[in-house]
Amino acid sequence: MFASMPPFKPSFIEPDDAMADDRWDDLRVAALCIGVQAYKGRDALGNTVRDAKAIFDRINQLPRCRAAMLVDPKSSDEIYKAVREQFLKPLSRRPPELVIIFYAGHGFQVDSNLFLIPTGADYRDAAGCQNTCTSHLTVLKWLKEFLDDPAK
């Protein structure tokens, strides 16, 4: 199904226009699909971007559901910008009933903390990963900050 799909460039992809438009208001479901395949010093993962794109496409076909996509973020700062500034901030005006963050790529676990690994992360040891990767607990904190705050 995706054999003829051109390779993605690292970017934040929206289905049509900017996130700030009114098509992101009054949603049942909003999703950010993250696919990471081009890791520094490693062979590319074969299906991660295709998997994220499949979820992205399907969600955008459903009524009152919208998805955006992030491909090959190079750093935790790029994940931060995409999740907080490009995805959650516009949604905070009128939070949807359900927010999905779909991640396909490498990750690792330290105790009960899971980390999303961007393409440029230092993954040689746990300390390097913790300093250059994004914790799932941090992502959950951002969700709570933007979508559970009744003052927004």
C-alpha positions, -999 to +999 in steps of 0.1 A: +000+000+000+028+024+008+054+011-016+053+041-039+051+066-011+080+092-014+103+094+016+093+120+042+115+149+051+118+158+088+089+181+095+056+188+111+029+179+087-007+191+089-035+176+068-045+209+052-039+243+067-024+256+099-034+241+133-048+274+143-077+273+119-112+265+131-110+229+117-092+221+150-121+233+171-150+211+183-132+178+178-139+144+193-104+132+186-071+150+179-040+131+172-003+137+168+014+108+149+052+107+153+073+084+131+110+082+136+131+061+113+164+079+103+185+074+135+221+087+135+246+059+131+219+032+127+201+016+098+168+032+091+137+016+106+115+002+079+080+008+090+078+035+116+069+064+093+045+042+073+028+032+105+024+068+117+012+079+083-014+051+082-028+063+116-026+099+104-045+091+072-072+071+089-079+096+117-082+124+091-109+104+073-132+102+104-158+129+112-147+154+139-113+139+140-080+155+130-044+144+130-010+161+125+022+143+119+058+147+130+085+129+110+121+122+122+125+148+150+162+154+155+160+164+192+139+165+222+136+203+216+119+195+182+096+171+199+088+198+225+080+224+199+058+200+179+039+186+208+035+218+229+036+247+205+023+232+172-002+206+185-014+213+221-014+250+223-040+254+195-061+226+210-062+243+244-088+268+231-114+240+229-099+206+240-112+176+222-128+146+239-097+124+232-061+133+224-039+106+209-001+108+207+010+079+185+048+072+185+066+047+162+103+046+167+130+036+192+125+040+229+140+028+261+129+024+297+145+034+330+125+021+359+089+031+351+100+060+328+097+055+291+117+077+267+110+086+230+143+087+211+147+114+184+171+108+155+199+128+169+199+114+204+229+102+223+218+066+229+252+051+239+242+050+276+213+057+298+226+090+310+230+103+275+195+091+265+179+107+295+195+140+286+187+139+249+154+121+248+118+129+258+102+111+287+066+099+284+060+116+318+070+149+303+046+144+275+018+136+300+027+167+319+023+188+288-011+172+280-023+180+315-009+216+314-026+225+281-058+205+282-067+201+319-062+238+329-097+253+333-082+288+331-072+284+294 
